[in-house]
Amino acid sequence: MKYPEVPVHEVRNLIEHIVEYSHLKFEYGADSEKIQSIINEMKQSLNDTIERLKRLEEDKALSAKEPNDLYAIRALRPAGPRKMWTAFNREKYFNRLRGAFLGRMAGCTLGAPVEFWSVEAMKDWAAFIGDPFPPVDYWSSIKNPNDKRYGVSECIKYTRDHLDGVPVDDDVTYTILGLLIAEDYGLDFTIEDVGKAWLKYLPYACTAEDIALKNLKAGIPADKAGEVNNPYCQWIGADIRSDPWGYLAPGLPEKAAEFAYRDAYISHRRNGIYGEMYFSAVIAAAFDTDNTMDALKIGLSEIPSDCLLAGDVRWALDAGKDIHNYIEARKAVEERFGGMSGVHTNFNACLTIFGLMIGGDDFTKVIGETVAMGYDNDCTAATAGSIAGAVLGIAGIPEHWYKNFNNKVLTYINGHPELKIDNVIERFALQASKLFDFIE
């Protein structure tokens, strides 16, 4: 797939020149109203370009393969094990959930300080501070240690010797938000309920979520918030919200995917929705499987079989057999997805799969190799850690990955700046057990 060439750097350079020439001409005494008129013409021209792009006719055959309606999605999915658990197994659930939750937190915390760093930059930094690469523990030191992420956690709090609780991240925040949605509105929550929760709990968001949140605040209905002026609707933002739905529907991939659909629809469309459905189903299946490969394959049974994401996942599962490390993994996705955004759902889904395949039953290798691949590596390592943790259980995660979490997790959710991990686990278990009262 070859994308049209968009001269991003040239466009940015042109805009910078427009800004500076407008300032320069004003300083030289040119008529400010004429300057403003030219600027307004430019702005209108750019808006016209966006509208022309929006009006372009789309591939109808592909659109038919990638519906946004849940029932249409289900009609196009392949056969699969919709219900793997028929009753709630509390002991098994707690073991797997602790592994999944702490595995997610570990992967996210490891990747967050080096999010979107190049491989070369990570390798050079590791060599400079004397850390192994790929990492086998949290970074011993990080650049700009006093900078705050999301206005909450200083960067130093993500390092090995200064870790005290799970530091804040959007991947962490959305995991807790999913639990709050289930608690506030019940397991039969609607897309409209998700919108209410966002308005109640989210002070801000990024990319597709930012647009959806602003649309909600502007009075746009929840079922429309994700499609108004949103070019990010296939980016990774829904994918990173997958985990709570798998935690709430252990052994029930169909139900987990349904939960994920209701959540994803607020901000995403098509493959953006499928990404959240896929990984939610994978995580749900991971509560009942003994290896990650089985879970990754089961996830495909909850998304349209001919959508772009399904094809990319199948490619990754096949190509991954011959990929042995982060270097080969990164090269493979760059060759397949040249031109695709580094925060696209499909791109990062494949990196996540490669991390799980390379690492196998070695949790440290799973998240270390995934982070080493770069791109949106706090998200990919968090998802990989969650899936591996669910399969391996808490005993499969080396203690150094979670001992300094000290039973607390930080978020930027309104009214919930800090939670006890044990309490979060219990609350997930309570909601998950309720679900089985209604499973036939």
N, C-alpha and C positions, 0 to 999 in steps of 0.2 A: 504494500500500500504506500504510494508516494503522494505526499501532501503537496498542495500548491505552495509555491515559494512566496512567503511573505517577508519582505525585507525589514524585519523588526528593528534592527539597529539603524538602518537608514531612516525609517519613520521616526524613531526616537530622536535621531540627530536633527531631522527637519523640524520637529516640534521644539526642540531646544533652540534652534536658530530663530524660529518664529518668536519665541519668548524673548530672546536676547535682542533681536532687531526691533521688536516693539518697545523694549526698554530704551535701547540706544536712540531710536528716533524720537522718543518722548524727551530724553535728555538733551537732544539737539534742537528741541523746540517745535517738532512736528505737531500738527493738530491732533489732540488726544481723541477727539470724537472720530476722526478718520481712522486712527489706529484701531480703536475699538470696533469700528465697522468692519475692518478687514479681519480682525480676530473673530468676530461673530460669523462672518462668511465662511471662514475656515471651519469653525465648529459645526455649522450647518452642513457643510460639505461632508465632514466626517460622519455626522449622523445620517446623512443621505446614503453614504456608502454602507453603513450598518443595515439600514432598512432594505437596501437593494439585496444584500446578502440574505437577509431574513426571508425575502420573497422568492428566492431561487427555488425552483421545483426540485423536490427530493425524489430519490429512487423509491417508487411505489412498491416494488417487489421486496426490497429490503425492509421498508416500513412495515409491510405485512408480517414479516418475520420477527419484528421487534415491537410488539404492542406495549402500551403503557397500562392497559387494564389487567387486573389480576386474573380474571377468569380467562381472558384471551392468552395470557402468559401460561397459565396452567394447561390450556388446550394444546400448547406447542411444546411442552416439556416432554422428555422421554420418560420411560418407566423408571421407577425407583422405589426404595423402601421409605414410604411416607411416615410410618410409625415403627420405630425400632424398640422403643420402650412401651410396655403396656401398663406399667405401674411405676410409681416413684420409688427409686432405690436410694434411700437417704444416705447410707454409708458410702455407696459408690459415688453418689452425686457430690458429696462434700469433698471427697478425695480428688475427683476430677475438677470440680469447680475451683478449689484452692490452686490446683496446678494451672488451670486456664487463666484465672484472674491474676495471680502473681506472675505467671509467665507473660501475660500481656503487659503488666506494669513494668517488668524487667526489660522486655524488648523495647518498649517506648522510651524508658529512661536511658537506655544505652544509646539509642539512636538520636534522641532529641538534641544533644549538644552539637552534633555533626550533621544535622538535617541538611540535605542538599549539598554537602561538601563533595568535591570530586574525590575519586579514589586516591589520586596523587596527593591531594591535600590531607586526607586522613592518614595515609601511609607516612607522609613527611612529619605530621604532628606526632604520630605514635612513636616514630624513631626519635624525635626531638625530646619527648618526655620519658622515653625508655619503656613504653608499653608494647606488648606484642600486637601484631596485626595479621589477620583479623583479631578483634578484641576477645579476650576470654574472661574479662571482668569489666567493671565500670572504668571509665577513663580516670587516670590518676590526676589529671589536670586538664583544664580547658581554657580556651581563649576568652577574654572579656569576662572574667569570673563574676564581676559585680553587676553585669547586665541582668535585667529581669525578663523572664519569659512570661508572656501574658500578664505582665504587671504584678506577678505573685512571687515566683521562685527565682532566686538568683542562679546564674549558670553554675556557680560553684556547688550548688546543692545537688547537681546531677553527677558529681564526681565521687569516687570510691570512698574517700576519707571524710567527706562532708555530707554524705547522704543521711537524711533524717526524715523518713517518710517518703512516699511516692511524690515527687515534685510535679507541679502542674503541667498539663498539656491538653490540647483539644481531644486527643485520642482517649485520655483518661476521663476528661469531663463528659464526653458523650456516652461513655460506658455507664457512668453514674446517672446521667440524665435518662437513659433508657429504663433504669430501675425506678426512678421517680415517676416516669410516665405510667408504668405498670401499677405503682402504688396509688397514684392520684386518680387514675381513670379506669383502673381495672384491666384485665387481660383482653377485654373486648374493646379496648381503646380504638378511636377512629383517627383518621387523618386530621380532622378538625381538633381533636384532643391534643395531637402532637403540636399543632399550631399554638394552642393555648399554653402548652408547657413551654414552648420556645419563648413566647412573650413573657412568661412568668419567670423563667430561670436563666435565660441567656442574655448577658449584658452586651455581647457582641459576637460576631462570627466571621468567617473568612469565605471568600470566593462564592460558591453556590449557596452556602448557608447564609452568608452575609446578604446576598440579594434576596433570598427567601425571607429572612428576618425583616429586612427593610420593607418588603412587599406586604408582609403581615402587619407591620406597624402602620402602613399606608392604607390599611383596610381591605387589601386584596384577600379573597377567601383562601383558606389553607390549600384547597385542591387546585388552586391556580397560582399559588405563590412561587412554585418551582419553575414555571414556564414563562413568566413575564421578564423580559430583558435579562435572560440568564444563559450566557454562552458556556457556562461551566457545568452544565447539567449532566455531563458524562465524566466529570472529574472524580477524584477519590473521596470526596467528602462524605458520601453516603456509605461507601465501603468501610470507612473507619468507624461507622456507627453500628456495625454488624453484631458485635460481640454480645451485648446484653440480651439480644433476642435468642441467640444460641444458648446462653446461660439459663434463660427463662423457659426454654423448651428442650431440655436434654433428651436425646434419643428421638426427637420429633422434628426431623428436618423440614417437613412440609409446613408445620405450624411455625417454626422459626422463620422460614422464608416469608410466610404470611405476615408475621409481626414486622419483619424487615421491610416488606413492601409498604405497609402503612406508614412507617417512619421515613423511608426513602422518598416517597411521593411528595413530601413537603418541599423538597429542594432539587430533585433529580428526575431525569427521564431516561427511558430506554436502557442502555448499558450501564448508566449510573445507578439505576434501580436494581438491575440484575446483579451488579457487583455486591450490593448489600445483601440481596437475597442469597446469592451463591455462598458467600462466606458465613452467613448466619446458618445456613443449612450444613455447611462443612463443620462448623463448631458444634452444632447440635448432634451431628453424627459422630463427632470425635468423642462424645461421652460414652459411646457404645462400641467403638472400634479399638483394635489393638495396634493399628498403625495409621500414620497420617495419609498414606496413599489411598486407602479405602475411603477415608473421609473426603478427600479431595475429589474423588470420582463420584461419590454420592451427591455432593453439592451440585454437580451438573444436572441431576435429575429434577432440580427445582427452577431451572431457567430455560427459556426457549432454546431448543436444540440447534437452531440455525442462526442464532444471534451472533454478532461479532465476538462478544465475550466468550461464548461457549466454544467458538472456533479457536480463539486464542488460548483458552485453558487447555483444550485438547492438544494444541501444539506444544504448550509448555510441559504437559505431562509426558509427551513423547520425546521432545527435545531434551528434557531434563535427565533422561537416562544416560546421556552422553556428556552431561555437564558436571564438572567435578569441583568447581570453586567459584568464588565471586567474580573473578576476572572473566571466566568463560560465560557466566550468567549475564553479566552486564553487556558483553559483546553480542550475545545472542539477541537480547531485547533491542539493542540499538540497531542491529541489522534488520530486525523484523519491523520495528516501529519508527523508523527514521522520520523525523518531523512531528511525531506525536508529542504532546505536552508531557513533561516528566511527572505531572501530577494526574495523569489520566488513569481512570479505573483499570483499563485493560493492561496497560503498561506495567503498573505496580502489582496487579494480580499475578502476573507471570513471575515477577521478581520474588514475590512471597512464596509462590509454589516452588521455585528453584531453591530458595533458602531451606524449605522443609525437606526437599528431596536430597539436597547436599548433606544436611545435618542428620537426617534420619532420627535415631533414638538419642542422639547426643544434643541435649537442649542448648548447651553452650555454643556448640557449632551452628545450630540452627539460627540463633539470633546474631551471633558474631559474623557469620558469613552474610546474612541478610543485610546487616548494617554496612558491611564492607562494600556491598554493591552500590551504595549511594542512592541518589535520587531521593524519593520521599521515605527515607529509611527509618524514621521513627514510626511511621505508620505501618510499613511493611514488616518491620521487626516486631511491632506490637501484635499484629495479626498472626504472624508466624509463631510467636511465643504463646499466644492464646491457644492456637490449634495444637501445637506440640504439648503444651501443658495439660490440655484436656485429655489427650491420648496417654501421656506418661503418668499423670497424677502428680501430686505434690512430691512424692518420693523421687520422681525423675528429674527434679529441678535442684541443682546444687544450692546449698544454703546461702552461699555468698551473694546470690542474686536477689534474695529477699530479706535477709536478716536485719539489714539496716532500714527497712521500711518502717520498722518499729510500730507496726499495727496502725498506721495512719496513711491517708491519701489526701492530697490537696487538689482542689478544683477552683474554677472561677465561676461556679454556679451561684446565682443569687441565693443567699441564705444558707449555703452549704460549703463554706470555705475549707472545712476539714472533716473527714469521716474516719471512723475506726474500720479497719479492714475486716475484722471479725464480725462486726455489725453488718457491714455490706454483704458479706457471705451469707449470714443468717437471713437477711432480708431477701436476697435472691432465692434462697432455698424455700422460704415461706411462699413466695409468689409461684415458684416452679411447682411446688407440691399442690397448690390450688388448681393448677392447670389440669392435673391428672384426675381431678374430680369430675372433669367434663369430657375426658377422652373416652370414646367408645371402643 
